[in-house]
Amino acid sequence: MKLANRFEILEILDRGGYGITYRAVDHHQPSKPPCVIKELTHTSPKILDMFRQEASTLEKLGMHSRIPRLLAYFDEGNKFYIAQELVRGHNLSQEIRAGKPLDESYVTKLLRDILTVLAFVHQHRMIHRDIKPANLIRQASNGDIFLIDFGVVKALSKSAISRNGQMTATVNVGTVGYIAPEQSRGKLCYASDLYSVGMVAIAALMDVPPQRLDINPLTQKVQWSNPTISPALETFINRLIAPNPNHRYPTATDALKALEKTITGIRVGQDSALPTHVAAKGKLPSDTTSATTKPVTLIPPKIILKVMGYITAALVVIGFGVKGYQWTARTLSDRWAADNAAETTVENKEASPRDLVNLVDDGSIQNRPEAVDAFWGMVAAAKDEGVELLPLAGYISLADQRKQLTRETDTTIGQWLKQSDYHTGYAVAIGDKNADESTDWDLSFKQTDGYRWLKRYAKNYGFALSYPQGNPAGEQEPWHWHYRDGLKY
């Protein structure tokens, strides 16, 4: 059997509800390469025109090295055919199987491979609609991951034209366990693909298939966990599968950028010999103050000796003064500690990366997961200089708080937002255990080495001072630092 006097059908590869997939040979090319042909049914000339438009887009997508190249598209009767190159290899359902969870390195590599291709798809304003292991092919020759079987043509094959000329889909494209909640309701967006990508990652990490995972009836979040992976990767995946598409990354390009930061943070943590801090020093502190070189006139030796004598005398006097001050301060501090020892004991612990995530267990950290690695990179650099920084709390932006505010709150939106609004973006309250009462957010934090270090170097890690709206203290809260890196103003 030949189609279009060009493609010789060899066998049926799949016969599903959307049409038939054949393996064929292309006789128009000298090497007669094998190819795949999809046979789809249409019910009207209008749907046929849409088939042609989508096929034209698939032709552009085929320019990517990891999307099958479109060879031809044509129609015969009420059948529409799409011919694409055959990718030699196996689909990932042979690798991602129930009962055999895979490790973090496999999943991070897989996420990068999928998102790299999907970013190209989203840039061409196309939504895949059916990302799952069976639609991901690992090429036998080099191990590259190919994205196949776009759902848009499937949707058209199960569509009909109503009497008023409107097209309606009779079947929703997608696979149980991988389809986004809004997509199952017939509402699509780029973030719908990201939900499916997140579920592919979870399928690889869990020993049960996604369709068997429980859904929290209150939050609608997928219940999953894998204690062997890093908090950064877990946070990244949880954002991909957020029930509300507005809480996910907008497109695959945004998700890919966040993943690169996440992978960098994971590598830093894995190289660490410290139990509670990342090992890498992060960005080296840099002083941005410019310096200029001027000609120097030599000073006569006699004047130098005289000046040095004055300086030595002054230093001796200052030294005695400093020692006296330190003795007085230590005495008062010891007395204060003794008076308060019976009332309370403050234990200063070094927090781990997971502690920062747990610090904001309301889910707000999911809006800026990259802040976790940035914060601990800053902590590690500060520690190298003898400065201890501790996280005290986390806050989210005004817009994100509005989204998360429930209707059942006892306070008005305005009152609630004034209590914790950080209008400049995601913020972290930072303390210093060397400060007097700094862990209770006392103004004494402004007198510590921690505050002075932050004022000079925090900008290198994306942090800047931040003050909540409506707070009477105004700028008299030196422990509030917002993570502004990547935000648009």
C-alpha positions in Angstrom: 0.0 0.0 0.0 1.4 3.4 -1.0 0.2 6.8 0.1 0.6 10.0 -2.0 2.5 7.7 -4.5 5.4 8.1 -2.1 5.1 6.4 1.2 5.0 2.6 1.3 3.2 1.3 4.5 5.0 -1.5 6.2 3.1 -2.1 9.4 0.7 -0.6 12.0 2.6 0.7 15.0 -0.4 1.9 17.0 -4.2 2.1 16.6 -5.8 4.4 19.2 -8.8 6.6 19.7 -7.2 9.5 17.8 -6.1 7.6 14.6 -3.6 5.0 13.3 0.2 5.3 13.3 2.1 3.4 10.6 5.7 2.6 10.0 6.5 3.3 6.3 9.3 3.9 3.8 9.9 7.2 1.9 10.5 6.3 -1.7 11.1 10.0 -2.7 14.5 10.0 -1.0 17.5 8.0 -2.4 18.2 6.2 0.8 14.5 5.3 1.3 14.6 6.0 5.0 12.0 4.7 7.4 9.4 7.1 8.6 6.2 7.4 10.7 2.9 8.3 9.3 -0.1 9.4 11.4 -3.6 8.9 9.8 -6.2 11.3 11.3 -9.9 11.8 10.5 -11.6 15.1 9.9 -15.2 16.0 9.6 -15.3 19.3 7.7 -13.2 21.5 5.4 -12.7 24.0 8.3 -11.0 21.4 10.4 -8.9 20.3 7.4 -7.6 23.9 7.1 -6.7 23.8 10.8 -4.9 20.5 10.3 -2.8 22.2 7.6 -2.1 25.2 9.8 -0.9 23.0 12.7 1.2 20.9 10.3 2.9 24.0 9.1 3.8 24.8 12.7 5.1 21.2 13.2 7.3 21.8 10.1 8.9 24.7 11.9 9.3 22.8 15.1 11.0 20.0 13.2 14.0 22.3 12.7 15.0 21.5 16.3 17.5 18.7 16.5 15.4 16.8 19.1 12.0 17.0 17.4 11.2 14.6 14.5 11.5 16.4 11.2 8.2 16.7 9.2 8.6 15.1 5.8 5.1 15.8 4.3 1.4 16.3 5.1 -1.5 15.6 2.7 -5.1 14.6 2.7 -7.1 11.9 0.9 -10.9 12.0 1.3 -11.7 12.7 4.9 -8.3 11.4 6.0 -5.3 13.7 6.9 -1.8 12.3 7.0 1.4 13.6 8.6 4.7 12.0 7.8 7.7 12.4 10.1 11.1 10.9 10.4 11.5 7.8 12.5 13.6 8.2 15.6 15.5 5.0 16.3 15.5 4.3 20.0 13.1 3.5 22.9 10.5 5.5 24.7 11.1 6.4 28.4 8.3 4.2 29.7 11.0 1.4 29.4 13.2 3.4 31.9 10.6 5.0 34.1 8.7 2.1 35.6 6.7 1.5 38.8 8.8 -0.2 41.6 12.1 1.1 40.3 12.7 4.7 41.4 15.6 6.5 39.8 18.1 8.8 41.4 18.4 12.6 41.5 21.1 12.9 38.9 18.9 11.0 36.3 15.9 13.3 37.1 17.9 16.6 36.9 19.4 15.5 33.5 16.0 14.4 32.3 14.3 17.7 33.3 17.0 19.7 31.6 16.6 17.7 28.4 12.8 18.0 28.3 12.7 21.7 29.2 15.3 22.5 26.6 13.2 21.1 23.8 9.9 22.4 25.3 11.3 25.9 25.6 11.7 25.8 21.8 8.1 24.6 21.4 6.7 27.3 23.7 8.7 30.0 21.8 6.8 29.0 18.7 3.5 29.4 20.6 2.7 25.7 20.6 1.5 23.6 23.6 2.4 20.0 23.5 -0.6 18.8 25.6 0.5 15.2 26.2 4.0 15.0 27.8 4.5 11.6 29.3 7.3 8.9 29.3 5.8 7.2 26.2 6.1 10.4 24.2 9.8 10.9 25.1 12.2 8.9 22.9 15.8 8.2 23.8 17.7 8.1 20.6 19.8 4.9 20.3 22.8 6.5 18.7 23.6 9.2 21.3 21.0 9.1 24.1 19.4 12.4 23.2 15.7 12.8 24.3 13.2 13.5 21.5 9.8 15.0 22.1 7.1 13.4 19.9 3.4 13.0 19.3 2.1 16.6 19.7 -1.5 16.6 21.0 -2.8 19.4 18.9 -3.4 17.2 15.8 -5.1 14.6 18.1 -7.4 17.3 19.4 -8.4 18.3 15.9 -9.1 14.7 14.9 -11.7 14.5 17.7 -13.3 17.9 17.1 -16.5 18.9 15.4 -18.1 22.0 14.0 -21.3 23.1 15.6 -24.3 24.7 13.7 -23.1 28.2 14.6 -19.7 27.4 13.1 -17.8 27.0 16.4 -15.3 24.1 16.8 -15.8 21.9 19.9 -13.5 19.1 21.1 -15.3 15.9 21.8 -12.3 14.3 23.7 -9.7 16.0 25.9 -6.1 15.2 24.9 -3.9 14.2 27.8 -3.0 11.2 30.0 -4.3 10.4 33.4 -1.6 11.1 36.1 0.2 13.5 33.8 -2.5 15.9 32.7 -2.8 19.3 34.5 -6.0 20.1 36.4 -6.9 23.0 34.3 -6.3 21.0 31.1 -8.7 18.3 32.2 -11.3 21.1 32.4 -10.6 22.2 28.9 -8.4 25.3 29.7 -4.9 25.2 28.4 -1.8 27.3 28.9 2.0 26.8 28.6 2.1 26.0 32.3 -0.1 22.9 31.6 2.9 21.3 29.8 5.1 22.1 32.9 2.7 20.3 35.1 3.2 17.2 32.9 7.0 17.6 33.0 6.8 17.7 36.8 4.8 14.5 36.9 7.3 12.8 34.7 10.0 13.7 37.2 7.8 12.4 40.1 7.1 9.2 38.1 10.9 8.6 37.9 11.5 9.3 41.6 8.6 7.3 43.0 8.0 3.6 43.1 4.3 4.0 42.2 2.8 5.4 38.9 1.5 9.0 39.1 -2.2 8.0 38.6 -2.0 6.1 42.0 -0.7 9.1 44.0 -3.1 10.8 46.4 -4.4 14.3 46.0 -4.9 16.5 49.1 -8.6 17.3 49.1 -8.0 20.7 50.6 -5.0 22.0 48.8 -5.4 19.8 45.6 -1.6 19.2 45.8 -0.2 15.8 44.7 1.1 13.9 47.7 4.6 12.6 47.0 8.0 12.5 48.7 11.4 11.2 48.2 13.8 11.7 51.1 16.9 11.0 49.0 16.7 14.2 46.8 17.8 17.6 47.7 15.4 20.3 49.1 16.1 22.5 46.1 15.0 19.9 43.5 11.9 19.0 45.6 10.9 22.7 45.7 11.5 23.1 42.0 9.3 20.0 41.1 6.6 21.2 43.5 6.4 24.5 41.7 6.0 22.6 38.4 3.0 20.7 39.7 1.3 23.5 41.6 -2.5 23.1 41.3 -2.9 26.7 40.3 -1.2 27.4 37.0 -0.4 30.9 38.1 1.9 29.5 40.8 4.0 27.6 38.2 6.6 29.0 35.9 5.0 30.9 33.0 6.8 29.0 30.2 9.5 26.3 29.8 12.1 29.0 29.2 11.5 30.4 32.7 11.5 26.9 34.2 14.8 26.0 32.5 16.5 29.1 33.9 15.3 28.2 37.4 16.4 24.6 36.9 19.9 25.7 36.0 20.1 27.7 39.3 18.7 24.7 41.2 21.2 22.3 39.7 24.1 24.7 40.6 22.8 24.8 44.1 22.6 21.0 44.3 26.2 20.6 43.1 27.3 23.1 45.7 25.6 21.3 48.5 26.9 17.9 47.3 30.5 19.2 47.4 30.1 20.4 51.0 32.0 19.0 53.9 30.0 21.1 56.3 26.9 19.6 57.9 24.7 22.7 57.7 26.0 25.1 55.1 26.8 24.9 51.4 30.5 24.4 50.8 31.1 26.7 47.8 32.1 30.2 48.7 29.7 31.5 46.1 30.5 34.9 44.5 33.6 36.4 46.0 32.7 39.6 47.9 33.7 42.5 45.8 34.0 46.2 46.7 32.5 48.2 43.9 34.3 51.4 45.0 36.5 52.6 42.2 40.1 53.6 42.9 42.5 56.0 41.0 46.3 56.2 41.1 47.9 59.6 41.8 51.6 60.6 41.8 53.1 60.4 45.3 55.6 62.9 46.7 58.2 61.4 49.1 58.1 62.8 52.7 61.5 63.6 54.4 62.5 60.9 56.9 62.7 63.3 59.9 59.0 64.2 59.4 58.0 60.6 59.1 59.8 59.6 62.4 58.1 62.5 64.2 54.6 61.6 62.9 55.2 58.0 63.8 56.0 59.0 67.3 52.7 60.9 67.6 50.8 58.0 66.1 52.4 55.4 68.5 51.4 57.5 71.5 47.9 57.9 70.2 47.6 54.2 69.6 48.7 53.4 73.2 46.0 55.7 74.6 43.4 54.3 72.3 44.4 50.7 73.1 43.9 51.3 76.8 40.5 52.9 76.1 39.4 50.0 73.9 40.5 47.4 76.4 38.5 49.3 79.1 35.5 49.4 76.9 35.7 45.7 76.1 36.1 44.8 79.8 33.1 46.9 80.7 30.9 45.5 77.9 31.9 41.9 78.8 31.1 42.5 82.5 27.7 43.9 81.7 26.9 41.2 79.1 27.8 38.4 81.6 25.7 40.1 84.3 22.7 40.3 81.8 23.1 36.7 80.8 23.2 35.5 84.4 20.1 37.5 85.2 18.2 36.0 82.3 19.6 32.4 82.4 16.8 31.3 84.9 14.1 32.6 82.6 15.0 31.3 79.2 17.7 29.6 77.2 18.3 30.6 73.6 19.9 27.9 71.6 21.5 29.2 68.4 21.6 26.5 65.8 23.1 26.6 62.3 20.2 26.1 59.8 20.3 23.8 56.9 19.0 24.5 53.3 15.9 22.5 54.1 15.4 24.6 57.2 14.9 27.7 55.1 12.3 25.9 53.0 10.5 24.7 56.2 10.7 28.3 57.6 8.0 29.3 55.2 5.9 26.2 55.2 2.9 28.1 53.8 4.3 27.4 50.3 5.5 31.0 49.6 9.0 29.8 49.0 7.7 28.1 45.8 7.3 31.5 44.2 11.1 32.2 44.5 12.8 28.8 45.0 16.0 30.3 43.6 16.2 32.4 46.7 17.2 29.3 48.8 20.5 28.7 47.0 21.2 32.4 46.8 20.7 32.8 50.5 22.9 29.8 51.5 25.6 30.9 49.1 25.6 34.3 50.9 25.7 32.5 54.3 28.7 30.4 53.3 30.7 33.4 52.0 29.9 35.4 55.2 31.0 32.4 57.4 34.4 32.3 55.6 34.9 35.8 57.0 33.8 34.9 60.5 30.2 36.3 60.2 27.3 34.1 61.2 23.9 34.8 59.5 20.7 33.1 60.5 17.2 33.1 58.8 14.4 34.3 61.0 11.4 34.3 58.7 10.3 34.6 55.1 7.8 36.9 53.3 6.3 37.1 49.8 5.2 40.0 47.6 2.0 41.9 47.7 0.7 40.3 44.5 1.4 36.8 45.7 -0.2 37.4 49.1 -3.4 38.6 47.4 -3.5 35.3 45.4 -3.0 33.2 48.5 -5.5 35.1 50.7 -8.6 32.9 51.4 -12.1 34.3 51.5 -12.6 32.8 55.0 -10.1 35.3 56.7 -11.4 37.3 59.6 -9.6 40.4 58.6 -9.9 42.6 55.5 -7.5 42.3 52.7 -6.0 45.7 53.5 -5.5 44.8 57.2 -4.0 41.4 56.4 -1.5 42.8 53.8 -0.3 45.5 56.1 0.8 42.9 58.6 3.3 41.3 56.3 3.5 42.9 52.9 6.9 43.1 51.3 6.2 45.0 48.1 9.6 44.6 46.7 9.6 40.8 46.2 10.5 37.7 48.2 12.1 38.7 51.5 14.0 37.0 54.3 14.4 38.3 57.8 18.1 37.8 58.8 19.7 37.7 62.3 23.1 37.3 63.8 23.7 35.2 66.8 26.5 37.5 67.9 24.1 40.4 68.2 22.4 41.3 71.5 18.8 40.1 71.2 19.1 40.1 67.4 17.2 36.8 67.1 14.3 38.8 68.7 14.6 41.3 65.9 16.1 44.0 68.1 17.6 47.2 66.6 21.0 46.1 68.0 21.4 44.0 64.8 22.3 47.2 63.1 25.5 47.4 65.3 26.7 43.9 64.4 29.3 42.6 62.0 26.5 40.7 60.3 24.6 43.9 59.3 27.8 45.6 58.2 28.7 42.6 56.1 25.2 42.5 54.5 25.3 46.2 53.7 28.5 45.8 51.8 28.2 42.4 50.1 24.5 41.3 50.1 24.0 42.9 46.7 26.4 40.4 45.2 23.9 37.7 46.0 20.7 39.5 44.9 19.6 40.8 48.3 18.8 44.4 49.3 17.2 46.0 52.4 13.4 45.8 52.4 10.7 47.4 54.6 7.1 46.3 54.9 4.3 48.7 53.9 2.3 50.1 56.7 4.9 49.3 59.4 5.3 52.1 61.9 9.0 51.2 62.4 9.7 52.1 58.7 13.3 51.8 57.9 14.2 51.0 61.5 14.2 47.3 60.8 17.7 46.4 59.6 17.0 42.6 59.5 14.6 42.8 56.6 16.3 41.8 53.2 14.4 41.1 50.0 15.6 38.9 47.2 15.3 41.1 44.1 17.6 39.2 41.6 15.7 38.7 38.4 12.8 40.9 39.3 11.7 43.6 36.8 11.0 47.1 38.1 
